[in-house]
Every structure is written in C-alpha cells, then in structure tokens.
Amino acid sequence: MHESGYYELLGVARDASIAEIKSAYRARARAMHPDAGGSPDEFHRLRQAYEVLSDPYSRADYDRGRAPVPVRVRRRPRDFGEDPSFVATMPRFDPGSLPWWARGDEAACPSVPTPPGHAPAAILLGWLLLVVLPLTTSWLLLTVWLLLATAVAIWLTRRHMMRKQARERFAAEFGQEKVFGQPGAEADQWGERLTAELLQRYLTRLPAARVFHGLAWPGSVFADTDHAVLCGRRLVLVESKMWLPGHYAADEDGTLWRDDRPFRGGATRLLEAIDAYRALLPGVEIRGALVVYPSRAGEITTEEDFDLPAPPMTPEQFVHEIGGWLAAEPSTVDIKELRKVRRQVV
C-alpha cells in the first residue's frame, strides 16, 4: 500500500474521474492551506497527491505501484512575477466568427409601455366575433367589423405616437452617446483601458448596448466596478485584471484558482457588485465577468465555466460569450434602467 495514500488523502474512490479529483482537492485545499491555519507539510502532501492523480500517466504509474514521475517536471517553468517592460495588447478577431454580429444591423428603439385599454376592447370584440356574429344579420356584421377596425387603428396610432415621443425624449436626453464615463488612467489600470477599447469596438455593435466605465455601488461615491454594459434588460458587470500567465478558474463563492492552486495574487468584488445592482435594478438580469490579460509574456487560459456568477474570461471568450448573451435583446433600450445605471457613473 502506498505510504502517501493519495486517494485516501483526497477522499476519493480509486475510479474517481478527473473532475471529482479536482473538486475534492479544491474543497480540502481551502481548509488545509497554511493561510487558513493548516500545516504546510500536510498541504504539500495534498498538493502532491493532486498532481499525481490528476495526470493520467503519473496516476497509472501510481496505481501500478511505481514511483510516479513528478508532474512538475513536465509542466511549464514557473513565472516569477510581473514584467514591467511587458505591455499587453487587445486581441483582434474576425467579426464573422461572432454569431450575434449581424444583430448590429438592427436599429435601436426605446422601450414603450403597451397602450392601456386594449385588453378589455380585445375581450369584448372577441366575444362579439365568437358568440354574437353567428346570430346577426349582414348589416350588424359590417358594423362590428367597422368597430373592430376602428379600435385597431386607434390602438396602432397611440402606440406609434408613444414610440415617436419615446424616441424624441431619448434623443433629447442621451443623444447618440453610447459610452458613459472614462476608464482608469493610472499606469496600473492598463487593463481597464484595454477592456474599454474591447467594449467600444465590439459590444457597441449591438444597437441597444450602452457602455459604462467607473461605476459606484448604490450608496457609494467611489468607482467600485470597472465597467458595465446594459442591453435591453440585461446587465453585465466587468472587472479588468492584469495577472500572471496561467490557467484560471473560479468557484460559486468567488474563490479564485490559478493552475489548480488557490490564487492569492488577486481578488474580485464582483459578487458583491452583482448583489448591489440586483437591489438597484430588480427587474434586470445581471451577471459578472473577469476579463484577464497577461502581466508578462505567456498565455492566459480559463476553465470556461461561464455559468458561474463571475468567471474569469479571456478577451476573446468575453466577446463571444457576453456578446451573445446581450444580443438576446439587441435593439431595445430600456430608458428607466439606463437612467439608473448612468447615475452610478463616477
């Protein structure tokens, strides 16, 4: 029997899948990490067990009773900090690869309420058509149809006038402006400026999309959230991050991971921001996204679990995933919600 007892240490069965091993490791790593009061030696053994069992070749050697080849030998060299001379750039890609791109050919239209009074009229006319008409003479049939046509014409005219007035009010209040606020201008806020360009170049393609930079939470006077995009009744809150190259993931509670280790080099407040904005905008669907850029030469990858409240994303993933999500209502501008979000721009 192996002295380390890797399966027992992780608390998984010998036929556990890679996903089960990863989940078990993350759960135990939180409790056993030295920062949480755990033993460094115990945490090292836990990490060693995970590295062996999460690698198919090392796991096969371990199961056969052989000494597994250390996984770290086959992995890329460790990064030792940020590179001040490195400047991340915003990737460019073919808009034709975006399924939602064609939705930008539509025109923006402010949302308007349905004219009141149409429902009782529709019920009355429906009753007349189904019950009364079979019993009537031709002259009464003509009269009912005339009444129906008149009611429909009035309803359409009122709706047209309401749309026209909504467009006029919208133009007077917002003009053609689609971006509100400015991204951070400090040297350490380069990621915010990259994301600002990303939002401007791609997401403003959606006619109803409005972009915001530097938003305060309700009751705050500080720029607590880097960016937001509102389209229809959907809002995405965005944080821009400059992190070391590596593979990033997140849990439901916002815990961050880098290369399958608890990530102590960064933090996010997106979950708090989502809660704050859900209270401010109760009728709006809200989600978050961490857009991650490398702080030195190397590649950023993510686990692509985008159903989480605030997952890490590369810029390409963000444009594909979030653009497609916002495109559900590409043309409808909700003026009331737009006003509320614009007031939060610092």
RAHUHU-V33040 format. One record per residue. N is the residue number from 1. RES is the residue in one letter. PHI is phi in whole degrees, -180 to 180 (none if undefined). PSI is psi in radians with two decimals (* if undefined). D_LAST is the distance of its C-alpha to the last C-alpha in Angstrom with 1 decimal. Layout:
# RAHUHU-V33040
n | res | phi | psi | d_last
N | RES | PHI | PSI | D_LAST
N | RES | PHI | PSI | D_LAST
This chain:
# RAHUHU-V33040
n | res | phi | psi | d_last
1 | M | none | 2.45 | 62.2
2 | H | -67 | 2.43 | 59.2
3 | E | -65 | -0.65 | 58.6
4 | S | -74 | -0.56 | 54.8
5 | G | 60 | 1.01 | 54.9
6 | Y | -61 | -0.76 | 51.7
7 | Y | -64 | -0.74 | 51.8
8 | E | -66 | -0.67 | 52.5
9 | L | -63 | -0.69 | 49.8
10 | L | -84 | -0.27 | 47.2
11 | G | 74 | 0.65 | 48.8
12 | V | -124 | 2.80 | 49.4
13 | A | -75 | 2.84 | 52.6
14 | R | -70 | -0.33 | 54.4
15 | D | -103 | 0.37 | 53.7
16 | A | -63 | 2.55 | 50.0
17 | S | -78 | 2.92 | 47.7
18 | I | -61 | -0.69 | 45.2
19 | A | -63 | -0.70 | 42.4
20 | E | -67 | -0.68 | 44.1
21 | I | -65 | -0.76 | 44.6
22 | K | -63 | -0.77 | 40.9
23 | S | -63 | -0.75 | 39.8
24 | A | -65 | -0.70 | 42.4
25 | Y | -63 | -0.80 | 41.3
26 | R | -62 | -0.72 | 37.7
27 | A | -62 | -0.74 | 38.6
28 | R | -79 | -0.53 | 41.0
29 | A | -63 | -0.61 | 38.9
30 | R | -62 | -0.76 | 36.2
31 | A | -77 | -0.53 | 38.9
32 | M | -97 | -0.09 | 41.0
33 | H | -64 | 2.45 | 38.4
34 | P | -55 | -0.57 | 39.1
35 | D | -66 | -0.37 | 35.5
36 | A | -100 | 0.20 | 36.4
37 | G | 95 | 0.11 | 39.7
38 | G | -79 | 2.96 | 41.9
39 | S | -82 | 2.29 | 44.7
40 | P | -59 | -0.66 | 44.0
41 | D | -66 | -0.75 | 47.4
42 | E | -65 | -0.69 | 46.9
43 | F | -67 | -0.66 | 43.5
44 | H | -62 | -0.74 | 45.2
45 | R | -66 | -0.66 | 48.0
46 | L | -63 | -0.77 | 45.5
47 | R | -62 | -0.74 | 43.7
48 | Q | -63 | -0.73 | 47.1
49 | A | -62 | -0.75 | 48.2
50 | Y | -65 | -0.77 | 45.1
51 | E | -61 | -0.67 | 45.5
52 | V | -73 | -0.83 | 49.2
53 | L | -78 | -0.34 | 49.0
54 | S | -87 | -0.13 | 46.0
55 | D | -107 | 2.10 | 47.9
56 | P | -57 | -0.68 | 50.8
57 | Y | -72 | -0.80 | 53.2
58 | S | -66 | -0.62 | 52.7
59 | R | -66 | -0.69 | 52.9
60 | A | -64 | -0.73 | 56.2
61 | D | -63 | -0.75 | 57.6
62 | Y | -62 | -0.77 | 56.6
63 | D | -65 | -0.49 | 58.2
64 | R | -86 | -0.02 | 61.4
65 | G | 88 | 0.15 | 61.6
66 | R | -90 | 2.76 | 60.8
67 | A | -73 | 2.06 | 58.5
68 | P | -70 | 2.55 | 55.3
69 | V | -69 | 2.27 | 54.0
70 | P | -55 | 2.23 | 50.8
71 | V | -65 | -0.58 | 47.9
72 | R | -62 | -0.38 | 46.0
73 | V | -67 | -0.56 | 48.7
74 | R | -93 | -0.08 | 47.8
75 | R | -93 | 2.87 | 44.0
76 | R | -66 | 2.70 | 42.0
77 | P | -60 | 2.60 | 41.8
78 | R | -73 | 2.44 | 39.1
79 | D | -81 | 2.48 | 36.0
80 | F | -116 | 0.63 | 35.8
81 | G | 124 | 3.00 | 32.2
82 | E | -74 | 2.74 | 29.7
83 | D | -110 | 1.86 | 30.9
84 | P | -59 | -0.44 | 29.0
85 | S | -85 | -0.15 | 30.8
86 | F | -85 | 2.38 | 29.8
87 | V | -124 | 1.98 | 27.2
88 | A | -70 | 2.60 | 26.2
89 | T | -124 | 2.76 | 26.1
90 | M | -83 | 2.20 | 25.0
91 | P | -69 | 2.65 | 28.0
92 | R | -118 | 2.50 | 29.3
93 | F | -148 | 2.88 | 31.5
94 | D | -69 | 2.08 | 33.5
95 | P | -58 | -0.42 | 31.7
96 | G | -64 | -0.29 | 35.1
97 | S | -83 | -0.05 | 34.7
98 | L | -97 | 1.97 | 31.8
99 | P | -59 | -0.47 | 33.5
100 | W | -92 | -0.02 | 30.7
101 | W | -60 | -0.65 | 30.4
102 | A | -66 | -0.32 | 32.8
103 | R | -66 | -0.27 | 30.6
104 | G | -70 | -0.18 | 28.5
105 | D | -78 | -0.17 | 31.5
106 | E | -79 | 2.89 | 30.7
107 | A | -103 | 2.51 | 28.9
108 | A | -71 | 2.51 | 25.8
109 | C | -142 | 2.11 | 26.7
110 | P | -62 | 2.46 | 24.6
111 | S | -70 | 2.49 | 26.0
112 | V | -132 | 2.56 | 28.4
113 | P | -70 | 2.69 | 30.3
114 | T | -70 | 2.33 | 34.0
115 | P | -55 | 2.34 | 36.1
116 | P | -70 | 2.78 | 37.7
117 | G | 91 | -0.14 | 41.4
118 | H | -77 | -0.51 | 42.2
119 | A | -66 | -0.88 | 43.0
120 | P | -59 | -0.67 | 46.0
121 | A | -66 | -0.72 | 47.3
122 | A | -65 | -0.69 | 47.2
123 | I | -64 | -0.78 | 49.1
124 | L | -63 | -0.79 | 51.7
125 | L | -68 | -0.65 | 52.3
126 | G | -63 | -0.69 | 52.5
127 | W | -65 | -0.70 | 55.1
128 | L | -64 | -0.74 | 57.1
129 | L | -67 | -0.68 | 57.1
130 | L | -86 | -0.56 | 58.2
131 | V | -109 | -0.84 | 60.6
132 | V | -82 | -0.71 | 61.8
133 | L | -57 | -0.73 | 62.2
134 | P | -59 | -0.34 | 65.0
135 | L | -100 | 0.02 | 67.0
136 | T | -102 | 2.91 | 66.5
137 | T | -88 | 3.03 | 68.4
138 | S | -64 | -0.67 | 67.1
139 | W | -66 | -0.62 | 66.2
140 | L | -71 | -0.62 | 64.0
141 | L | -60 | -0.77 | 62.4
142 | L | -63 | -0.71 | 61.5
143 | T | -62 | -0.76 | 60.1
144 | V | -65 | -0.73 | 57.8
145 | W | -65 | -0.63 | 56.6
146 | L | -65 | -0.72 | 55.9
147 | L | -62 | -0.73 | 53.9
148 | L | -62 | -0.82 | 51.9
149 | A | -63 | -0.69 | 51.2
150 | T | -64 | -0.76 | 50.1
151 | A | -63 | -0.74 | 47.7
152 | V | -65 | -0.74 | 46.1
153 | A | -63 | -0.73 | 45.9
154 | I | -63 | -0.76 | 44.2
155 | W | -63 | -0.78 | 41.7
156 | L | -65 | -0.68 | 40.9
157 | T | -64 | -0.77 | 40.6
158 | R | -63 | -0.73 | 38.2
159 | R | -66 | -0.68 | 36.0
160 | H | -63 | -0.76 | 36.1
161 | M | -65 | -0.69 | 35.1
162 | M | -65 | -0.70 | 32.2
163 | R | -64 | -0.75 | 30.9
164 | K | -62 | -0.79 | 31.4
165 | Q | -65 | -0.66 | 29.6
166 | A | -64 | -0.71 | 26.7
167 | R | -64 | -0.71 | 26.5
168 | E | -65 | -0.77 | 26.6
169 | R | -64 | -0.72 | 23.9
170 | F | -63 | -0.78 | 21.7
171 | A | -64 | -0.69 | 22.6
172 | A | -67 | -0.60 | 21.9
173 | E | -87 | -0.68 | 18.5
174 | F | -117 | -0.29 | 17.1
175 | G | 60 | -2.45 | 19.9
176 | Q | -100 | 0.17 | 20.3
177 | E | -69 | 2.28 | 16.7
178 | K | -119 | -0.15 | 16.3
179 | V | -128 | 2.28 | 13.2
180 | F | -124 | 2.35 | 9.6
181 | G | 85 | 3.07 | 7.1
182 | Q | -130 | 2.49 | 8.9
183 | P | -70 | 2.87 | 10.5
184 | G | -59 | 2.48 | 11.2
185 | A | -106 | -0.03 | 13.8
186 | E | -73 | 2.84 | 15.8
187 | A | -62 | -0.60 | 19.3
188 | D | -86 | 0.14 | 18.8
189 | Q | -111 | 0.48 | 16.0
190 | W | -61 | -0.64 | 18.5
191 | G | -60 | -0.66 | 18.4
192 | E | -64 | -0.69 | 14.9
193 | R | -70 | -0.60 | 16.1
194 | L | -65 | -0.77 | 19.2
195 | T | -67 | -0.63 | 17.6
196 | A | -59 | -0.75 | 15.5
197 | E | -66 | -0.67 | 18.9
198 | L | -61 | -0.82 | 20.5
199 | L | -65 | -0.73 | 18.3
200 | Q | -65 | -0.73 | 18.8
201 | R | -75 | -0.64 | 22.5
202 | Y | -111 | -0.93 | 23.5
203 | L | -74 | -0.42 | 21.4
204 | T | -71 | -0.07 | 20.7
205 | R | -62 | -0.56 | 24.5
206 | L | -71 | 2.14 | 24.2
207 | P | -60 | -0.53 | 24.1
208 | A | -92 | -0.13 | 21.9
209 | A | -69 | 2.36 | 19.4
210 | R | -128 | 2.30 | 15.7
211 | V | -106 | 2.44 | 13.5
212 | F | -130 | 2.44 | 9.7
213 | H | -122 | 2.38 | 8.2
214 | G | 69 | 1.24 | 5.7
215 | L | -102 | 2.41 | 5.8
216 | A | -90 | 2.57 | 6.3
217 | W | -72 | 2.73 | 9.9
218 | P | -54 | 2.22 | 11.4
219 | G | 91 | -0.07 | 12.0
220 | S | -108 | 2.78 | 9.5
221 | V | -117 | 0.15 | 7.0
222 | F | -108 | 2.75 | 6.7
223 | A | -79 | 1.46 | 5.9
224 | D | -78 | -0.43 | 9.2
225 | T | -125 | 2.34 | 10.0
226 | D | -64 | -0.88 | 10.5
227 | H | -147 | 2.87 | 11.2
228 | A | -153 | 2.67 | 12.6
229 | V | -133 | 2.19 | 15.3
230 | L | -111 | 2.27 | 16.6
231 | C | -143 | 1.98 | 20.1
232 | G | 65 | -2.17 | 22.3
233 | R | -114 | 0.64 | 21.9
234 | R | -125 | 2.35 | 21.0
235 | L | -131 | 2.30 | 17.7
236 | V | -116 | 2.29 | 17.5
237 | L | -101 | 2.37 | 15.0
238 | V | -129 | 2.39 | 15.4
239 | E | -117 | 2.42 | 15.6
240 | S | -101 | 2.29 | 17.1
241 | K | -128 | 2.43 | 19.9
242 | M | -111 | 1.76 | 22.4
243 | W | -124 | 2.83 | 25.5
244 | L | -62 | 2.62 | 29.2
245 | P | -55 | 2.56 | 31.4
246 | G | 159 | -3.06 | 32.8
247 | H | -106 | 2.10 | 33.0
248 | Y | -112 | 2.59 | 30.1
249 | A | -150 | 2.94 | 30.1
250 | A | -144 | 2.77 | 28.5
251 | D | -105 | 3.02 | 29.9
252 | E | -58 | -0.57 | 29.0
253 | D | -89 | 0.14 | 27.6
254 | G | 91 | -0.02 | 25.3
255 | T | -63 | 2.30 | 27.9
256 | L | -102 | 2.56 | 27.8
257 | W | -131 | 2.47 | 31.0
258 | R | -129 | 2.16 | 31.9
259 | D | 51 | 0.74 | 35.5
260 | D | 65 | 0.40 | 36.4
261 | R | -123 | 2.61 | 35.5
262 | P | -55 | 2.25 | 32.8
263 | F | -92 | 1.92 | 29.9
264 | R | -97 | -0.06 | 29.0
265 | G | -91 | 0.08 | 27.1
266 | G | -159 | 2.88 | 23.8
267 | A | -150 | 2.85 | 21.9
268 | T | -140 | 2.60 | 19.4
269 | R | -117 | 0.36 | 17.4
270 | L | -65 | -0.64 | 17.4
271 | L | -63 | -0.70 | 20.0
272 | E | -66 | -0.70 | 18.0
273 | A | -64 | -0.72 | 15.0
274 | I | -61 | -0.77 | 17.6
275 | D | -62 | -0.74 | 19.1
276 | A | -64 | -0.73 | 15.9
277 | Y | -79 | -0.44 | 15.2
278 | R | -66 | -0.60 | 18.9
279 | A | -70 | -0.60 | 18.9
280 | L | -76 | -0.63 | 16.2
281 | L | -125 | 1.27 | 17.9
282 | P | -63 | -0.40 | 21.6
283 | G | -97 | 0.14 | 23.1
284 | V | -107 | 2.43 | 21.1
285 | E | -84 | 2.19 | 22.5
286 | I | -127 | 2.43 | 20.1
287 | R | -144 | 2.97 | 20.8
288 | G | -125 | 2.90 | 19.3
289 | A | -154 | 2.38 | 20.3
290 | L | -102 | 1.94 | 20.4
291 | V | -92 | 2.07 | 21.0
292 | V | -111 | 2.26 | 23.2
293 | Y | -117 | 2.61 | 24.4
294 | P | -74 | 2.48 | 27.3
295 | S | -95 | 0.02 | 26.9
296 | R | -157 | 3.01 | 30.5
297 | A | -60 | 2.31 | 33.2
298 | G | 148 | 3.07 | 34.0
299 | E | -106 | 2.43 | 33.2
300 | I | -101 | 2.23 | 30.5
301 | T | -129 | 2.83 | 31.9
302 | T | -135 | 2.94 | 30.9
303 | E | -79 | -0.18 | 32.9
304 | E | 61 | 0.56 | 31.6
305 | D | -95 | 1.41 | 31.4
306 | F | -84 | 0.02 | 28.6
307 | D | -81 | -0.14 | 29.3
308 | L | -69 | 2.78 | 27.6
309 | P | -63 | -0.64 | 24.2
310 | A | -145 | 1.27 | 22.4
311 | P | -81 | 2.61 | 25.0
312 | P | -68 | 2.49 | 24.9
313 | M | -142 | 2.56 | 25.4
314 | T | -76 | 2.85 | 26.3
315 | P | -57 | -0.70 | 24.5
316 | E | -64 | -0.79 | 27.7
317 | Q | -61 | -0.69 | 27.8
318 | F | -61 | -0.84 | 24.2
319 | V | -64 | -0.75 | 24.9
320 | H | -67 | -0.91 | 28.2
321 | E | -72 | -0.95 | 27.3
322 | I | -72 | -0.65 | 23.8
323 | G | -60 | -0.75 | 24.7
324 | G | -66 | -0.63 | 27.9
325 | W | -68 | -0.75 | 26.2
326 | L | -70 | -0.45 | 23.7
327 | A | -72 | -0.02 | 26.7
328 | A | -61 | -0.57 | 28.3
329 | E | -130 | 1.27 | 26.7
330 | P | -72 | -0.35 | 26.1
331 | S | -116 | -0.20 | 26.3
332 | T | -92 | 2.06 | 25.1
333 | V | -100 | 2.03 | 21.8
334 | D | -88 | 1.83 | 21.0
335 | I | -64 | -0.71 | 19.4
336 | K | -62 | -0.79 | 18.7
337 | E | -70 | -0.62 | 16.9
338 | L | -61 | -0.74 | 15.0
339 | R | -61 | -0.78 | 13.8
340 | K | -62 | -0.76 | 12.8
341 | V | -70 | -0.72 | 10.8
342 | R | -62 | -0.58 | 9.1
343 | R | -64 | -0.36 | 8.1
344 | Q | -87 | -0.11 | 6.2
345 | V | -69 | 2.23 | 3.8
346 | V | -86 | * | 0.0
